[in-house]
Amino acid sequence: MPRLETRVAKMEKAAAHVDLKAMTDDELLAYAGKFPMFSTEMYGAIVTLALRRPSAFPVVYDDPDHESTDY
């Protein structure tokens, strides 16, 4: 098994200067799979992928000044 320093350097190199918005869906999934579970890079790729699709759930705003007619 490679040394910890080698593995960390490899992950940092893979995470450097990545434009998640320019990636396709398949590229985002492959990118997320390169990192350990619960890492910030994995979450960034998955959240970017999820935000590309409209939500089926109503959005609840935390802003009291926001008026909604969705009641």
N, C-alpha and C positions, 0 to 999 in steps of 0.2 A: 504494500500500500504506500502511495506517495506520502511524503512528509506533509505536515500541516501547512507549513510555509509555502510549499509548492502549490498546494490546492488553493490556498487563499490568494496567492498571486494569480493563479489561473482564473479564478472567479472575478477578481478585480479587473483583470484585463478584459474579460468578456463583458463586464458591466460598464466599462469606460466609454463615454461619448456615444451613447445609443439614442437614436430618435425613435421613441416608441410610436409616435403618431404616424410616422412614415412607413412603419412595418405593416405587412398584410396580416390577416388573422392567423394564418398558418405559421408565419414567422414569429408572431407574438407567443403562440403556444410553444413553439420550439425554444424560444428564448426563455420563457418561464420554466421550462423543463431543465434548463442548464443549472439552475440554482437550487439550493436546499429549500425544503418546505419551510414556509413562514418567513423567508428572507424578504427584505424590502424590494429587491429586484423582481422576485416572483410576484409579489403583490402589485407592483407597478405595472407589470405586463398584463396581469389578469384584470386589474381595474380599468386599464386602457381599453382592453378588449370588451369588457362589459359596458363601458360608457358609449361604445359605438352603436349600441342597440337601444331603441326606445324602451322605456320601462313599462311593464304591465301593471306596476303598483303605483298608487297615487303618491306624489311627492309631498311631503309635509315640510313646510318651511318653518324655520325656527325664528323667523323675523315677525314680530307682532304687528309691524306696519304693513306686512304683505296681505293684501286682501284676496281672498279666494272665493270663487263661486262654485266650487266643486262639492259643496255640501250636499 
